[in-house]
Amino acid sequence: EELKRMIGKTIWLNRSSLGVYKHIISDDVSSFNLYEKVKITSIKTYYNGDGDGLWLGIEGENGKKGQLIYYEDKSYYTENPLKEEWGEELIEIIKKEQIRLGMTKEQVMVSWGDTVWDMSKSVSLLGSTEIWEYRRDSNSKDYVTFHNNKVISIDQY
């Protein structure tokens, strides 16, 4: 019921139609990009042999149509995650799924996702420090250190 109220609403994609996992299927040969603004046009149940799934019918601003697999609230944003005040340069870095020194926790989560493998936190007179561990693929570990909400170190192994 709650999803039915989303029909006609604008969302921003948290996935792309490129890559190994097909979370978005285009109705033609075009592709959908990460953070692309689309409108929900329908909700469909899909049976793939393993179980039922929900797919959202979507339409891009240029008229292209497709289907987005629904994963709770992980498939899309309900407001534009790329804030204008971040500036064009930083937005382009985030669109490439990269991070840099000086970014905030929110900016890192938009770029790399909110699925942090492990996190540690310490608080001192100098402020708070957090270390987030990301495992974006099976062969890498990325550690992002924040001090007072800003990235101060990026270690990739």
Disulfide bonds with the S-S distance in Angstrom:
none
